């Protein structure tokens, strides 16, 4: 069931989104050669708690950390670890959320550690741009297929694989709500977008094949061919005009 948000609920989601976005920004600023993923996770945890919020991911279905931190071939759900050291040239996808006054924010960004390869930079740029192509279609009266098609075409036309096994989703009182928001689709098909809907659009784009597999830890998803993956995400509200991005950090 899709839950439409009231004006007051959208205000709370905007604050949850701000906290989530600022935590993500601070986590990204901590990415550097020699830093562990556990250290980055602590940066996010400390900030979220300082704002009177709670990490959305911590203990969610048993996930043991504040942030999913996925490096290079890891697509999503990488588990922070004090032994996992970030190195020069890595691309580091950080996905996290915060719950504030009962409402969630959810966002992700792929950060470069130092100087990265031209191929990695192109992948990250394309994935970020694809997110904004999807956002352009997040307009009342359009359908979910319009969003997915925009993301898919932008990436496939540039030779990338679009992950199909994992999708964006509704966000609100629950971290994951209806509807599912795929990064592929047919224009004019799927659920119609109406004001009050709040969704997370999150392209997960692979350098090679779209196929993925899950590691033995039961969480971390990696590319099936071992090539790079990037991930970007915003939580947005559907309005009478353009969508409103709820996950914006402090200026």
Secondary structure, DSSP 4 states (H G I P E B T S, - for coil): ---PPPHHHHHHHHHHHHHHHHHHHHHHHT--TT-BHHHHHHHHHHHHHHTT-EESSTTGGG--SSEEEEETTEEE-PBP-TT-B--TT-EEEEEEEEEETTEEEEEEEEEE-SS--HHHHHHHHHHHHHHHHHHHT--TT-BHHHHHHHHHHHHHTTTPEEP-SS-EEE-SSSSSEEEEE-S---TT-SSBP-TT-EEEE--EEESS-S-EEE-TTSS-EEETTS--EEE-BEEEE--SSS-EE------
